[in-house]
Amino acid sequence: MNIIKIIEKDKSLLGKVLIFNKDKLIKVVDSYNEAFAIANNKKNLHIFKAPKNILATRILPLRVKSFKKHPWTPLYPIAFFNSDNIITENCLVDSGADISAINYQFGLGIGLTCEPHDYIFQIEGMGGLCDYILKNIKIKIDDTALQIPVAWLQDKSSSDMIIGREVVFDEFNIEFKQKSETIIFNKV
């Protein structure tokens, strides 16, 4: 069952919490609490919060601390090309991110500009809404140069630098070794 296609066909589901199994939509409710009460202890039920706007991209970064703490953040040096030189920046390698994202100031630093034809999209995250412009930029990971799409965040207070799955995860098998705090990019 493709829940996204169902939402696209029935716009009244936007912003609702959906309870479904592999075959059908079971119930539509307004809150997670209602959904949890219905789905509690029932096997093979799934809960999905439909976005309020299907045109908005949703990023929901949740950082939950476990009792066994290992404070490593998987950062990797990524080379970004601009017209004059290469700028290397440590970026979070995030297998949960659909596309890569760079902050506003860094985008200016590598020569990005807001053109009249650029469409401004919105990301909805835990901190609220953030505008972004989709750009294609050239990066280099180790010895491999790639052209990748990035969300150039327009919030001037954001410091996010994220390498997501689009293009990068097709070109590399990536190993995360938390114990040794290393990331290995193996070219496919």
C-alpha positions as CSV (number, residue, x, y, z in Angstrom):
1,M,0.0,0.0,0.0
2,N,1.4,3.4,-1.0
3,I,0.2,5.8,1.6
4,I,1.8,8.8,-0.2
5,K,-0.4,8.1,-3.3
6,I,-3.5,7.9,-1.1
7,I,-2.7,11.3,0.4
8,E,-2.0,12.8,-3.1
9,K,-5.5,11.6,-4.2
10,D,-7.3,12.7,-1.0
11,K,-6.2,16.2,0.1
12,S,-8.5,16.0,3.2
13,L,-5.8,13.7,4.7
14,L,-3.2,16.5,4.8
15,G,-2.2,17.3,8.4
16,K,-3.9,14.2,9.8
17,V,-2.5,11.1,11.5
18,L,-3.2,7.9,9.5
19,I,-3.4,4.4,10.8
20,F,-3.0,1.7,8.2
21,N,-1.8,-1.9,7.6
22,K,-0.2,-3.4,4.5
23,D,-3.6,-3.6,2.7
24,K,-5.7,-0.5,3.7
25,L,-6.1,2.7,5.5
26,I,-7.8,1.8,8.8
27,K,-8.5,5.1,10.5
28,V,-7.8,8.9,10.2
29,V,-7.4,10.9,13.4
30,D,-6.2,14.3,14.4
31,S,-3.4,13.5,16.9
32,Y,-0.7,11.0,17.7
33,N,-2.3,10.4,21.1
34,E,-5.5,9.2,19.4
35,A,-3.5,7.0,17.0
36,F,-1.5,5.5,19.8
37,A,-4.7,4.6,21.7
38,I,-6.1,2.9,18.7
39,A,-3.0,1.1,17.5
40,N,-1.8,0.1,21.0
41,N,-0.9,-3.6,21.2
42,K,-2.2,-4.3,17.7
43,K,0.2,-6.0,15.4
44,N,1.0,-4.9,11.9
45,L,-0.5,-1.4,12.2
46,H,1.5,1.6,11.1
47,I,1.1,5.3,12.0
48,F,2.0,8.2,9.7
49,K,1.6,11.9,10.2
50,A,0.7,13.4,6.8
51,P,2.4,16.7,6.1
52,K,0.1,19.8,6.0
53,N,1.5,20.7,2.6
54,I,2.6,18.1,0.1
55,L,4.9,20.6,-1.6
56,A,6.9,21.2,1.5
57,T,9.9,19.1,2.3
58,R,10.0,17.7,5.8
59,I,13.1,17.4,7.8
60,L,12.6,16.1,11.3
61,P,15.9,15.9,13.0
62,L,15.5,14.2,16.4
63,R,18.5,13.7,18.6
64,V,17.7,11.2,21.3
65,K,20.5,10.5,23.8
66,S,20.9,6.9,24.9
67,F,22.1,5.8,28.3
68,K,25.3,4.6,26.8
69,K,26.8,7.8,25.4
70,H,29.1,8.1,22.5
71,P,29.2,11.7,21.6
72,W,30.7,11.2,18.1
73,T,29.1,13.2,15.2
74,P,29.8,11.7,11.8
75,L,31.5,14.6,10.1
76,Y,33.6,14.3,7.0
77,P,35.7,16.9,5.1
78,I,34.0,17.7,1.8
79,A,35.6,19.9,-0.9
80,F,33.3,22.5,-2.5
81,F,34.2,24.2,-5.7
82,N,33.7,27.8,-6.5
83,S,34.9,29.9,-9.4
84,D,38.3,30.7,-7.8
85,N,39.2,27.8,-5.6
86,I,38.2,24.8,-3.5
87,I,36.8,25.3,0.0
88,T,36.8,22.3,2.4
89,E,34.2,22.0,5.1
90,N,33.3,19.3,7.6
91,C,29.8,18.1,6.9
92,L,27.5,15.8,8.7
93,V,27.1,12.6,6.6
94,D,23.4,11.8,7.1
95,S,21.9,8.7,5.6
96,G,18.4,10.0,6.7
97,A,18.7,13.1,4.6
98,D,17.2,12.9,1.1
99,I,19.5,15.7,-0.3
100,S,22.4,17.7,0.9
101,A,22.1,21.1,2.6
102,I,24.4,24.0,3.1
103,N,23.9,27.1,5.2
104,Y,23.3,30.5,3.8
105,Q,26.8,32.1,4.6
106,F,28.7,29.1,3.1
107,G,26.5,29.3,0.0
108,L,27.5,32.9,-0.5
109,G,31.1,32.0,0.1
110,I,31.1,29.5,-2.8
111,G,29.4,32.0,-5.1
112,L,25.7,31.1,-4.9
113,T,23.3,33.8,-5.7
114,C,19.5,34.0,-5.7
115,E,18.4,34.4,-9.3
116,P,15.0,35.7,-10.5
117,H,14.1,32.2,-11.9
118,D,15.0,30.4,-8.6
119,Y,12.0,28.9,-6.8
120,I,12.0,29.2,-3.0
121,F,10.9,26.0,-1.3
122,Q,10.2,25.4,2.3
123,I,11.5,22.8,4.7
124,E,9.4,22.0,7.8
125,G,11.5,20.8,10.7
126,M,11.4,20.6,14.4
127,G,12.4,24.3,14.6
128,G,9.7,25.5,12.2
129,L,9.8,26.5,8.6
130,C,13.0,27.4,6.7
131,D,13.2,28.6,3.1
132,Y,15.7,27.0,0.7
133,I,16.7,27.3,-2.9
134,L,17.6,24.1,-4.8
135,K,21.0,24.5,-6.5
136,N,23.5,22.1,-8.2
137,I,27.1,22.4,-7.1
138,K,30.3,20.6,-7.6
139,I,31.9,18.8,-4.7
140,K,34.8,16.4,-4.2
141,I,34.9,13.5,-1.8
142,D,38.4,12.1,-1.5
143,D,39.4,11.8,-5.2
144,T,35.9,11.8,-6.7
145,A,34.3,14.9,-8.1
146,L,30.5,15.0,-8.2
147,Q,27.7,17.4,-9.3
148,I,25.0,17.2,-6.5
149,P,21.8,18.9,-5.7
150,V,21.8,20.9,-2.5
151,A,19.2,22.8,-0.5
152,W,20.8,26.2,0.1
153,L,19.2,27.2,3.3
154,Q,18.0,30.9,3.4
155,D,17.9,31.2,7.2
156,K,20.9,33.3,8.0
157,S,21.1,31.8,11.5
158,S,21.4,28.2,10.3
159,S,24.8,26.5,10.5
160,D,23.8,23.2,8.9
161,M,26.2,21.5,6.5
162,I,24.7,18.1,5.6
163,I,25.7,15.5,2.9
164,G,22.6,13.5,2.1
165,R,21.8,10.5,-0.1
166,E,21.0,12.0,-3.5
167,V,23.9,11.2,-5.9
168,V,26.5,10.7,-3.1
169,F,25.0,7.4,-1.8
170,D,24.7,6.1,-5.4
171,E,28.4,6.7,-6.0
172,F,29.8,5.3,-2.7
173,N,29.2,2.5,-0.2
174,I,29.7,4.4,3.0
175,E,30.8,2.7,6.2
176,F,30.2,4.4,9.6
177,K,32.6,3.0,12.3
178,Q,31.4,4.6,15.5
179,K,33.9,2.9,17.8
180,S,36.9,4.3,15.9
181,E,34.9,7.5,14.9
182,T,35.7,7.1,11.2
183,I,33.7,7.2,8.0
184,I,34.9,5.4,4.9
185,F,33.7,6.3,1.4
186,N,34.2,3.2,-0.8
187,K,33.7,4.1,-4.5
188,V,31.1,1.9,-6.2
